[in-house]
């Protein structure tokens, strides 16, 4: 294998929304080859990110630490997440704070809102709601005009929306949630990472605590609200009608779409597809949503 061949394998894999087991194996072989050949921390971080998305956190940690050993700044943020959430089985807020602080001091926006979260929750530092709110409010003007879907706009907007809600500024909170929802939907179209899907779920739940749900006008991601309880829903894609329904099974609301059962709304948004196209990737082409 040559470097050019390996890069082409990685490029094709990155463009493939539903890779087979064989394609995954070849991708990992190509990435391991590149890492040994070039010792490039960006490659290490890329492979670590793949394992993180697959929830293979032990392997994600391995490659993040390899990249950090080369003093690669983005790796510190990733390690902060590993230890903040205890992805490998144990939380270490001291390590998380140190990794995030290292980048926050360089102006990194993601690490800044994670440090703010630590003050909000009292993780490693003394709980300080005022400091948390001040940090998030200071971040808002820095992100509000960003337009890359991977910029931390929805992360900051949703945090600020909750602050505004607590201050009784519900209209402003709704405005922030709606902007964040549209921004995040565009990100999920390219990367249906479980963290992005969870953020959308919490955002939709919060939004419809502030406004009434309109069953005559809703979109794909509003299904997060409907699929908490039994519903029958239809929609269209390329002039074809599709139906799904949800029903209670114990404490979970199962979802059935195209003859396939999903354990809950999380699994539906993660895996539901039409002709091997994830619904999250074609959400903007789905229309005519209706509760039956």
N, C-alpha and C positions, 0 to 999 in steps of 0.2 A: 504493500500500500504506500502511495506517495502522499505528501502533504496536500496536494491539489485534490486527489481522490477523496481523502478524508474530509476536506472542507466541503466538497460537493455532497458527500453523504450527510453531513451535518445540516447543510442548507436544505436539502430535500426533506430531511426529517423535520426540520423546523417548520416547513410549509405543509406538512402532512397532519391533518386534524385527527385522523384515526389510524395511527400506525399499527401494523401487525407485530406479533411477538418477534418475528424474524427481523423486521425493520428496527425494532428497539435494540435487539442484540447487536446488529451491525452498527447502529448509532453509537452504542456504548464502546464497542471495539474501536471505532474511529476516534472517539473522544479520548480514550486511554492512549491511543497511538499519538495523538497530537500533544497530549500533556507530557508524555515521555520525550517526544521529539523536541518540543519548543520550550517546555517549562514556563508556559505563559499563564499567569494567574487568572486572566480573563477566561481561559479555557477551563481551568479548575472551577471557577465560580459558575460557569455555564453548566457543567456537569453536576455540580452540587445543587444548582437550582432545579435541574431536572429531577434529581432524587428527592428534593424537598417537595416538589409538586406531587410526586408519587408517594409521599409520606414515608420514604425510606430515609428517615432522619439521621440514622447512624452514618450512612454513606454521605449524606449532605454535609454533616459535621466534618467528616474526613476531608472532603475537598475544600470546604470553606477554610478549614485550618491550614491546609496546604497553601491556599491563596494568601491568607493572612501572614503566613511565615515569610512571604515575599513583600510584606508591607503594602498590600493592595487594599486601598481604602474601602471599596465596596464590600469586601469580605467582612469587615468589622460590623457593618450594619447587619449582614446575614447572621453572623455569630450572635449579635445582640438578640435577634429574633429567636434563635435556637435556645438561648438560655432564659430569655424572658418568658417564653411559653413552656419551657421544660420539654422540648420536643423529643429528647432522647431519654426521658423518664424522670428527670430531676430539674427543677427550676433553680437557677442561680442568679438572683437579682443583682448581686454585687458584680458578677461578670457582665451581665446585661447592661448595667449602668455604666460600667467602665468602657465597654465597646461603643455604646451609643454616645457617651460623652465625648469620646475621642473624635467622632465625626461631627457632633453638634458644634464643637469648638471651631470646626472648619466651615461652618455654615450649612451643613447638610440638613435639609428640611425634614426628611423622614425621621432621622435620629432625634431631631428636636421635638417632634410631637410624641415620640415614644418616651423621651425623658419627661415630657409634660404628663403623660399617662402615669409614669412612676410616681410623680408628686401627687396626682389625683388619688392613686390607690394606696400610697404609702409603701411602695415596694423599694426596699433598701434605704430610702430616704423617709423623713417624717412627712406624713400626709399634709398636703397644703393645697386646698382647693383654689384659693386665690391665685397662687403662683401658676397652677395649671391653667386657669382661665386667662391669665395675663399672657402666658406663652402662646396659647392658641389664638387669642385675639391679635397678637403681634405677627403670627404666621399668615393670617388672612390676606393682608395686602401683598404679601410676597407670592401667593399662589393664585390669586383670583383671576389674573389675566393669562395664566398658563394654558396651553392648548394641546400639549402632547398627552395622549390618553394615559401614559404611564407616569405623568406628573402627579404628585400627592394632593390633587385638588379635592376629590371626594373624601379623603381621610380628614383633611382639615375642615371642609365644609360641614360634614356630619357632626364633628366634634363641636364646632361653633353653633350649629343648629340646636344641639342639646343644651348648650349654655344659654342661648337666646330663649329656648322654651322655659328653662328654669327661671328666667328673668321676666316671664310673662309676655315676651315678644313673639307670639305664635306666628304671626304673618311673616316675619323675617325668618323664623325657623323653617316654615313651609317653603319659602323661596329658596333657601339654602339646600333643603332636602331635594327639591325638584331639580335644581341645577346639578347637584351631585349625582342624582339618579341617572340623568341623561349622560353625564360624563362617564360614569362607571359602566353603563350599558355598552358604550363604545369600546371601553377597555376590555370588557368581558368578551366581546365579539372576537378579539384577537387572542385573549388569554383567559380561559375559563378556570383559572386557578382557584382552589377552594377558598383561599382567603378573600378573593374578590367576590365570590358568590356569597360567602357569609356576610360580607359587608353589605351587599345588596339586600339580603334577607332582613338584616337588622334595620337597614334604612327604610325599607318598605313597611315593616312593622311599626316603626316610629312615626313614619309619615301619616299612616292611617289611624293613629291615635289623635292626630291634630285635625284631619279633614275627613269628611264622609266619603266612603268608597262609592264610586259611581259605576253601577253594573252595566250601564249603557255605553260607557266609554272608558276602556282600560287597555293596557298593553301587555306584552308578554311577561315582563318582570313583575307586573301586578299580580300574576298568578301566585307569587309568594304569599300574598294576602289570602287569596281564595282557597288555596290548597291546604290551608290549615284545618279546614272543615270540609265535609262532604259537598261536592258540587259537580255538575255536569257542564262542560264548556266545549264550545266549538270555535274553530278559527279556520282561516284559509291560507294556503301557500301555493303560488303558481296556479291559481284558479281551482285547486283541489280542496275539498273540505276535509278537515281533520277533527276528531273528537277525543276528549279525555275526560275522565271522571275520577273523583277521589272518594274514598269511603273509610270509615273508622275501623281500625283493627286494634282493639285494646286502646292504648293511649296514643297510638300513632295513626296518622291519616295517610293511608296508602294511596298511590296514584297509578292509574292504568292509562297507558297511551300506546296506540298501535299494537294492541294485544300483549304488551309487555308491562309487567307490574314493577313498580318502584316502591321501596319500603317507606319513603317519605318524600317531602318536597325537595329536600337536599339532593337525594339520589336522582330525582326527576331532572332537576336543573343541571346536574352533573353529567347525566348520560343520555337523556332523551334525544332522539335524532330522527330525521327523515332522509331516507336514501343515503345513510352514512354521513349525513351532514348534521352536526350538533345543532340543536335549536338555538343555543346561545350564539352560534356563529352566523345564523341567518335570521336573528330576531327581528331585524329591521324589514324583512320581507314577509313577515307573518302579519296578517291583517284580519279584520272582521271578527274580532273576539266578541263572544256573546255567551252569557250564562243562560243555559236552557232550563 
